[in-house]
Amino acid sequence: MRALVLQGTHPELETADAAAPEFLQYYAHPILAGTVFAGLLAAIMSTADSFLNILSVSSFSNARTLVSTCSSLSAGNLQAPVSSM
């Protein structure tokens, strides 16, 4: 991309981060650009899936702890609060 800007065949980029998308959009073959963008979307989806998996495991672990705590309390161990008047 730098060579294209220096030759004057492409206008100067606003930021360095815009180099890859500009190159893929204007100079790469559409199949290559589509493959790169599909890979990028796949990486984003994989990361989101990992976060959802962590969340579900964490929630299940907390729910299992809550259920085991509740089941360990028997009816005889439960005491109703008594107010003295």
C-alpha contacts under 8 A as a table, 3 or more apart, distances in Angstrom:
res1	aa1	res2	aa2	distance
1	M	4	L	5.16
1	M	5	V	6.37
1	M	19	A	6.29
1	M	23	F	6.57
2	R	5	V	5.18
2	R	6	L	6.14
3	A	6	L	5.04
3	A	7	Q	6.04
4	L	7	Q	5.16
4	L	8	G	6.22
4	L	9	T	5.42
4	L	10	H	5.55
5	V	8	G	5.08
5	V	9	T	6.14
5	V	10	H	4.98
5	V	11	P	5.98
5	V	12	E	5.77
6	L	9	T	7.81
7	Q	10	H	7.73
8	G	11	P	6.72
13	L	16	A	6.80
13	L	18	A	6.65
13	L	19	A	7.09
14	E	18	A	7.16
15	T	18	A	5.63
15	T	19	A	7.67
16	A	19	A	5.69
17	D	20	A	7.02
18	A	21	P	5.66
18	A	22	E	6.01
19	A	22	E	5.30
19	A	23	F	6.08
20	A	23	F	5.19
20	A	24	L	6.11
21	P	24	L	5.13
21	P	25	Q	5.93
22	E	25	Q	5.15
22	E	26	Y	6.03
22	E	27	Y	7.89
23	F	26	Y	5.47
23	F	27	Y	5.26
23	F	28	A	6.36
24	L	27	Y	5.82
24	L	28	A	4.81
24	L	29	H	7.64
24	L	30	P	7.96
24	L	32	L	7.83
24	L	33	A	5.24
25	Q	28	A	6.58
25	Q	30	P	7.92
25	Q	33	A	6.92
28	A	32	L	6.50
28	A	33	A	6.19
29	H	32	L	5.34
29	H	33	A	6.28
30	P	33	A	5.00
30	P	34	G	5.95
31	I	34	G	5.08
31	I	35	T	6.10
32	L	35	T	5.09
32	L	36	V	6.21
33	A	36	V	5.17
33	A	37	F	6.16
34	G	37	F	5.15
34	G	38	A	5.94
35	T	38	A	5.04
35	T	39	G	6.12
36	V	39	G	5.09
36	V	40	L	6.24
37	F	40	L	4.96
37	F	41	L	6.21
38	A	41	L	5.11
38	A	42	A	6.06
39	G	42	A	4.96
39	G	43	A	6.21
40	L	43	A	5.18
40	L	44	I	6.36
41	L	44	I	5.04
41	L	45	M	6.13
42	A	45	M	5.08
42	A	46	S	6.03
43	A	46	S	5.08
43	A	47	T	6.22
44	I	47	T	5.23
44	I	48	A	6.27
45	M	48	A	5.08
45	M	49	D	6.04
46	S	49	D	5.00
46	S	50	S	6.21
47	T	50	S	5.11
47	T	51	F	6.39
48	A	51	F	5.16
48	A	52	L	6.26
49	D	52	L	5.07
49	D	53	N	6.10
50	S	53	N	5.01
50	S	54	I	6.22
51	F	54	I	5.11
51	F	55	L	6.19
52	L	55	L	5.00
52	L	56	S	6.15
53	N	56	S	5.16
53	N	57	V	6.16
54	I	57	V	5.24
54	I	58	S	6.07
55	L	58	S	5.13
55	L	59	S	6.08
56	S	59	S	5.04
56	S	60	F	6.01
57	V	60	F	5.11
57	V	61	S	6.05
58	S	61	S	5.15
58	S	62	N	6.23
59	S	62	N	5.14
59	S	63	A	6.09
60	F	63	A	5.00
60	F	64	R	6.01
61	S	64	R	5.15
61	S	65	T	6.27
62	N	65	T	5.16
62	N	66	L	6.24
63	A	66	L	5.02
63	A	67	V	6.13
64	R	67	V	5.11
64	R	68	S	6.15
65	T	68	S	5.23
65	T	69	T	6.13
66	L	69	T	5.12
66	L	70	C	6.16
67	V	70	C	5.10
67	V	71	S	6.02
68	S	71	S	5.13
68	S	72	S	6.08
69	T	72	S	5.28
69	T	73	L	6.79
70	C	73	L	5.45
71	S	74	S	6.90
73	L	77	N	6.16
73	L	78	L	7.07
74	S	77	N	5.39
74	S	78	L	6.78
75	A	78	L	5.42
76	G	79	Q	7.70
